[in-house]
Amino acid sequence: MNLSRNLASSDSRNRWLHHPVLGDPSWDAFERESELPLFEGRSPLEWPVNGFLFLDPPSGLWHAYLSQYPRGYWGSPGATRLLREDAPGEWCDLGTVLAGNSDTFDAAAGVAGLTVDPSLVFENGIYHLVYGWATPDNGRGGLAYARGMRPEGPFERAPKPLHLDLEQPLLLDRYQRSYAPTLLRREHDWLMLCMMSTPQNLGGTWALCAMTALGPEGPYSPPTFLLSPQSETHHPPLLEFYPAFVFEGRVHAFASSVAANRSYQAHFAADLEEAHRPDAWRLEQGGSLWHDTLHPSEAVGIWGQTLAGQVSNEGNLRVLAFSRSQDNLGTVHLAHRLWNRPYREAFVLSAPNAESHALLLSAYTTFNLEIKGQDRGAWSLSWGCTGPLGPDRNGADARPHPAMRRNSFELLSSGQVSHWDAQGTCHQIGQTSQPPTLPLRLKQTEHKVSLWNGDVLVWQHPLSAVTGRVMLSVEASSLLEITHFCVEGECLPAWERWLALEGMLGAAAPAREWSEVEAADFCHGFGLVSQTLGARLKWNVEGQAVRLFAPRGPQFGHGEVWMNGIHCAALDFYHPDPKPSAVLFEATLVPGLHALSLRVTRGVVPADVLEVLP
């Protein structure tokens, strides 16, 4: 059989969609240093979810600073714990090295607060440490500084914070709390990267910011936004950073999505001396930084912030990875890979908490598909897929929208074969003689579909071929490891159709700006309608052409389209008679990453789908 190249190999990564909510097939080459966690939370600090990995220059020893939070983050005083690797694989627990007390700025009503999310720089015999703090009730918080003469401490805390959120005016009408800092030494100053979020860090939108100072103890400049959903550049949604690290003169900042699965990571980088400027940062890699195993100690995948890494003197990227066990205890894991060899020759599609999808970015009509690998749990294979893409909500814990399954054929791992129609109704059309197993082969001709388990025919059915994408899916608590994915057939361009909710998520738009509506004039019977002047949507896409759809009618006003920060068109949504959704804006692009924004300039504006040609 003369099939195509193996699309499960790492050189085919860009043939698949990588998305923070929908799914992220991962080729990463990280190897766990142990199946058991390096550390597990314990009462009353059950969640060690954020940390900093530090290679001490004088001693050459690795240190893992762990942020110990109570379950749910608030209630008990959180603190920073230190583990030190005294010999390869032998870690010593040195206990708490940074804690609040009842008479410092983190305290409230005589109760100590949280001192967590540290980072460390060694210079001239002094260990400079910045960290995040908050009162026990999370009423106020910010950033602070401490110093010590040894990486194990003791650390002398500065009597006043570097940053207090209650003194920070709202930025972009939403940002106030700074947290999760990384301290970096530059040639002539000190750079602190930190996260910013809403008051009390209640979420909804997150940004990576920069502050600079002549000395590590400050005073620091006001925060400057580097990477955020509010920018007019491509920025995958739902990303939280911390910490960053420096290697070969560049700052590397990893981030994880806070969608339901948290399986998507992004790797941004900038030259160290230019890292205070937003235009210095580039997305080096979107997705595929980490693969889940669904081991009981990593039951929910990545949790807290993201990977905490440093590059060793031997050229290995070593990381701390944070998760939670089946018993809801935070767990800390160690892993490593070669810095210059980030990929392996197979991909993992995992779903720790919600269903996850791997979509090929091309379409087929007739084809012969062969898949090899291993499965764990419930999965499905779909073809002829033309349903819309996007999240089911605007915010953290977002899951794939159920409309994704519309207009597709689906084979479940139970053996049921179904057709999902344009309205989202599932019609069973067959049952295999035995449950499908890997390896399997699916063949769609012009008028018939056939399925084999290995060499055994287990189902055949008259079925007219339709053009659409091919998609692998796993249900929650399931995983696929695919070593071989070959499709023989004509590869066709496939327009992606992104829902308006994707634009709302991409802009981190407040809920007050848009409302969801159901109406026949929208492409799929539902969409968004603006509620405020200046409301904004932002689709972060990768492709070479776009088409923006929307209905028109007597109740609608005006808007405008911006592409990568450049004004492209004014749109008139008014028409004396209701008109169904149609293309109101289209553009041919230089292939690559883009950000398309829709802004409301007058009256009420409807938002439907954005089509993208990969």
N, C-alpha and C positions, 0 to 999 in steps of 0.2 A: 504494500500500500504506500503510495507516494504522498505523504501528508506534508503540511507546511512546517516551517521551523517551530521549535518547541517554545510556545508562548509562556511556559512556566519558568524559563530561564531568565536570569537577571538582566540580560541585554534586551529583554522585551518588556521591561518595567513600564515604559511609556506607552505601551499598547493598552494599558489598563487605566481605569479611572481611580484616582486616589482622592478621597473626600473625607473630611472630619466626621461627618455624620453617617454617610451611606456605607462606607467601608474602605478598608485600606489593606489590600494584599501586601504582605511584607516579605522582603527578601533579606532582611538584615542578618548579619553574620555573628551577632553576639552569642557568646557561650556563657551559661551560668557557671559560676565558680563552685556552686554547691546547690543541690536540690533544696536543701533546708535554708531558711532565711538566716541572714547574718544576725538579725535582731527581730524580735517580735514585741509588740506593745504589751503593757501590763497595767493593771488598775493602779492608780486612777488616770494614768496617761496611756490610753489604749491605742492612740493613733500616732505613731512616728512616721509622718507622711512627707515631710520635706527635709532635705539635708544638703550637706556640702562635703565633697571629697577633696582632701588636701594632701598633697605630697610635700612634706616638710623639707625645705632645701638643706638645712644643716644636718639633719639626722638621716634623711633619705627614707623615712618611715611614712606610711600612709595613715591618715587620720580621717575618720568618718564622724562628722558632726551631725547629729540627728535631732530634728525638731520633734519634741514629744508634746503632742496635744491630747487633751481629753477627748473622749468619743463625742463627736458633734462639734468639736473645736473650742467650745466655751464652757465655763463653769468652774474648772479647776485650773490652778496656775500652771501653764505650760512652761517647759524649760528645754535647754539644749544639753544633750548627752553626748559623750565622746567615746568612741571606740578607736583603738590604736592597733595596727598590725605590727607586732614585735618580731615576727618571723613569717615567711610566706604561708598564708592560710591560717595563721594563729593570731586571733584578735583578742585583745584585752579590753574589758569593759571598765572604763575609768569613771563612770558615773556622771553626775551632773556637773557641768563646767560653767554654765551661765544660767542664772535664775533671778527672778524678781524678788523684791521683799516689800514689806508693808510701809516703808517710809520713802519710796522712790516714785518717780513719775508714772510707773506702770500700775501702781496700787490704786485701789478704790475702796473706801469704807474700811481701811485697815487691812485689806486682803491683797496679797501680791498678785501681779498680772502675769502675762505671757512674755517670755524672752526667747524668741525662736527665729528660724530662717536665717542662720548666720552665714557669713563668708569671711575669709581670712586672707591677709596679705602679709608676708614677712619682708621687712626692710630694716637694715642697719640694726639687727639684734632685737627688733620689736615686732610683735605680732599684732597687727591692726585688725580689728574685728568690727564689722557692722552687722546689725541684726534688726529684725522686726519686733515690735512690742505692741501690746494692747492691754487694756484693763480687763479684769476677769469677766465683766459683763459686756465687753467689746464696745463700751461707750465712747472710748477715744483710743487712738493708737497712732503708730507711725514708725519712724526709723531712729536708731540710736547707735552710739559708738562705744567701744571698750578697747583696752589694750592690755597686753600681757608680755612677759619675758620668755615664756615657753608656750608651745602649742597646746599644752595641757592646762594652761592657766597657772595661777589664778588670774582672772581678768578683772581689771579695774574699770567699772562702768562710769562713763561721763555722767555728771549730775543732771544734765539737761538733754533732752532728745535732739537729734539732728533735724527731725521733721515731726511736726504735730498736726494731725489732720484737722483739728478744730481751728487751726490758724491758716489753713489752706483754703483760699476761695475756690469755689467750684470751677473746674475747667471744662470747657465744652458742655457746660450745663449738666455735668454728670460725674466727673472725676474728682475725688477728694482724698481717699485713703491710699497712702504709699505703703508698700510692704515688699517682702521677698527681695532684699537687696544683694547685689554682687559688687564688691569693691575691687577696683582695678588700678594699678599704678601705671601712669604714663610718663613720658619724658619730662614734662614740665608741670603736670598737675595730677590730680586724682579724679578718676571717673567712677561714679556709682550708678550702675544700672538697677532699676527697680520696677516692680509692677505698680500700676495704679488702677484703682477700681472705684466704685461708687462709695458714698458715705458708709462707714462701718464695714466696707468690703462685702456688701450684700450681693454683689455679682450683677450679671446682666451685660457687663462690658468690661474688657480688660485691655490694658495698654502697657507696652514696654517703654519706659521713660529713662532719661539721663539727667544726672546732676553732676556738676563739677566743683572742685575746691582746690585750693593751693596746698592744703594739708588734709590728711585722712580724717582728722577730727572736725573738719569743717571750718567756717560755715560754707554750706553748699548753695549753689545757684538754684533758682526755682526749677521745677521739673520741665523738661522738654520732651515732647512726644516723639518717639522714634518709630514704633510699629503699632498700629492700632486700626480697628475697624473704621474709624472716622477719617482715616487718610483716604486719598484718592488713588492710592496704589494698591496692587494686588496683595491681599492679606487674608489667608484662610481664616474662617470664623472660629470663635470659641477657643482661642489659644491662650494658655497661661504659661509664662516663662518662670525660670529660676532653677538653678543658678546658671551663670555663664562661665566660660573659662577662656584663657588665652593660649594659643599655640602658634608658633612661627609668626608672631607679629599680628595675628588676627584674633578678634573676639568671636567666639562661637556661642550662640545662644540657642538652646533647644527649647521647644515648647510642645505641650501636649494639648490636644483638644479635650474640652470638658463635656463633649457629647456623651451619650449614655455609655458607649463602649470605651472611650478614651484610648482607642488603639492607634489614632492618627498622631504623628509627630511632625514637627517642622523644624528645620535647621536653618537658621539665619546666621550671617557672618558679616563682619566689617573690619577694615583695617583699624587697629587699636587707636592710632592717633587721630582717626577721623570718626570714631564711633559715637561721638556726641551729635553727629549730623544725621538726620533721617535719610538723606539721599545716599549715605555711605553703605547702607544695609542692603543685602541681597538674600533672596530665598535660595539657599544652596540645594535644598532637598525638601520636598513636601511628601511626607509619608514614608513608610518602610524603614523607620529608624529602629523599631523594636517589634518583636513578635511575642504574643501571649502564648502561654503553655496550658492554661487552665488547671495548673497544679493547685491542690487545695490551699496552699499558702499564697497563691496569686489568683484567688478566685475572681476578683473583679478587674483584673488587668492593671494597668498603670493607675495609681491613685495619688491624690495630692497634686504637686506640681508636675515635674517631669524628671528625666534622667539627670543625675548630678555627676559630671564627668571631669576627668583630667587625662592628659596624654602622658604616659610614662616615658622615662628616658630611653626605653627600648622601642618606642613607637606604637605602644598599645593604648587604645582608648579604653580606660577603665571607668565603670559607672556604678553608681548606686541607683537602684530602681525600687520604687515604692509601690506597695499594693496593700490589699487587705485579705485576710483569710476568710474561710467559710464561717468562722466564729466572730467576724467583724472586728478582728484585731489587726492593727497595722503591721505590715511586714516589710523588712528591708532586705534587698537582695544585691549581690555583687555579680557583675558580668564584665566581659572584656571582648574586644576584637582588635584586629590590626586597624590602625587609623586609615591606612591607604587601601584597605580591602573591606569595604562596608557591606558587601553583598555575598550571598551564597546562591547556589544554583537550584533553588526550589522556593516556592512561596507558601506562606501560611496565611490563611483567612480565618480569623477568630471572632468570636462573639461572646465576650465575657458576660455582658449584661443585656444586650438587645440584638436583634437580627442584624446581619452584616452582609454586604454584597460586594462581589468583584465583577465589574462590568468591562467587557471588551469595548474599546472605543470605535470599533468598526462594526458593520452590519453584514449579514449573509442572508441569501434566499435559500439556495440548496447548498448542503454542506455535508461533510463527513467529519465527525468530531471524535477524538480519542483522548481519554483522561486516565492518568495513573496517579496514585498517591495513597494516602491513608486518611480515614475519616474517624471522627469521634463525635457522636451525637447526631442531631438531625440536620440534614442539608437538602438542597434542591438544585436542580439545573433547569434554567429557563432559556428559551429561544424565541425568535420572532418578537423580541421586546421593543415596544415603541412607547411605553408609558412615560409620564413626566417624572422628573427627578427632583428631589429636595427633601427638607426635613419636615417633621410633623408639627414642629413648634418653633418659636423664636426664643431660644435660650438654652441654658445648661440642661444636660440629660436629654437633648433632642435625639430622636430616632428616625429612621427612614420613613418617609410618608407612605401610607398604605397604597396611594394611587400609583406608586412605582410598578405594582404588579399588573396594572391594567394593560390590555392588549398584549398578552404574552401566553405562551404555552409553558407549562411547568411540570417537571418530573420530581416528585418528592422521594426522599430516601425510603419511605414506606412502600413505594411502588405505585402510588396513585399518580395518574397523569390527568392534568386539568387544563382548561382554557379559561383565562380571565378576559372578560369582554371590556368594552370601552367604559362601561359604567361601574366596573369593579366587582362584578358578579362572577363567582367561580363556578364553572360547569365541568363536572368530571367526565372525561371521555375514555378512560381506560384504567386497567390495573395490570401491572406486570405479573408474570407467572411466578416470579420470585423477586424479593427486594433487590434493587440495583446495588451492585457492589463495585468497588474500584479494583482493577481497571474496568472501564466500561467504554462502549462505543455507541454513539447516536448518529444515525444517518437520516437526513431529510432530503427526499427527492421532490420532484415537482408535485407528486400526488400521494406520497406515502412516507411514513416515518417508521424507523425500526431501531430497536435497542438491543444491545448485546451486553451480557456480563461476561467479560473475557471473550470466549468464542461461542458462548451459548446465547441463542436468540431468546429473549424473555418477553418481548412485546413487539407488535407490529400493528399498524392502523392506517386506514386511508386518511390522508391529511394533506390538503393543499398547502404548498409552501408560501410563506409570507416573508417579507424582508424585515429584518430587525436585528437587534443586538443579541449576543449570547451572554448569559449571566450565571455565575455561581453564587449561591447564598447559603449561609449557616444561621440556624436559630440560636437563641440565647443558650449559653453554656455548651456550645458546640465549636468544633474546629475542623478545618481541612488543611492537610499538608499536601500540596500538589507538586509533583515532580515532573509531570509530562502533560501538556495541554496543546494538542495539535489540531488545527482545523484545515481541512482541504475544501476549498470552494472559493468563489469569487468574493474578494474583500471589497465592500462598498462603503462609501462615506455615510456616516450616520449622524444626523443633527441631534444634539442633546437638547432636551426641552426642560428648562429649569423653572420651577414654580416661583411665584412671587414671594413665598415664604423664604426661599433661599436668599432673595435680595434683602429681606428684612433681617434675616440672621446675619448676612454678610455686612450689613451696616450697623449691627447691634442697635437697631432702632428701638426706642422705648415703646412699650405697648400702647401708649396714648396716641402715637402718631398714625397707626393704621388699624383697621378692623377687618376681620375676615368676613366675607359675604358669599352667599350661594346665589348664582344667577346663571340662566341659560346662555347669556351673551359671552361668558368666559369660556375659554377653550375646553376646560374640563369641568365646567359647572361651578367653579369656585375661584375666588381670587381675593385681592385686597382693595380697600378703598381708603384714601387718606382721610385723616381726622384733623390735621393741623397744617397751617401754612408753613412751608419749609420742610415738611416731612421728606425723608430720603430713604431710598433703597440702594443697595450696592451688591451687584453680582460679581464675584471673583471667579474668573473663568480662564481657561487655557484653550486657545483656538485661533482660527484664521478668518472667521466671519461671524457676525451676530445679526439676529433679527428680533426686535422687541415687539410683542403683541399686546394689544389692549382693545377693549370695546370703546365705543363712543356713544354719546347721548346728550340729551338736553340738560341733564343735571351735572355735567362734568365741566371742568375748567381747563387750566393750562399747566404744563410742566416743561422740563428741559432735560436733555441727556448730556451727561459728561462722560468722556472716555479717558481714563488715566490722567484725570485732572484738567482736561481740555474740554471746553464747551463745544458740543457737536451740533446740537439742534434744539430748537424750540418746538414743542409738541402741543397741538390743539386737540383736546379730547372732546370738544363740544361738537354736537350735531343735533339739528332739530328733531331728528328721529333716532330711536335706539338702533345702533349698528353692532353686529357681532364682532368679536375680537378679530383683529386683522393686523398685519404688519404696519406699524407706524414709524419705525426707524430701522434701518439696516446699514451695515458697514462691513467693508473688507478690511482685515487687519494684517499686520505683520504677525506671522505665527509666533505664539508665545503666551506669556501671562498678561492678563489685562483686568481692569476694573471698570465696569460700566455702572454709572450712578443715574438714578432717576430722581429728580427733585420737583417738588410741588411749588409752583410760582403763583398760582391764582385758583381759587375755588377748590373743588374736590376732584381728585385724580384717581382713576382706576389703575390697578397694576395686575397684569396677567402673567404671561410666561416670556422668558428670554430663551431663544434658540441659539445654540452655539455649534459651529462646525469645527470639530477637533482638528 
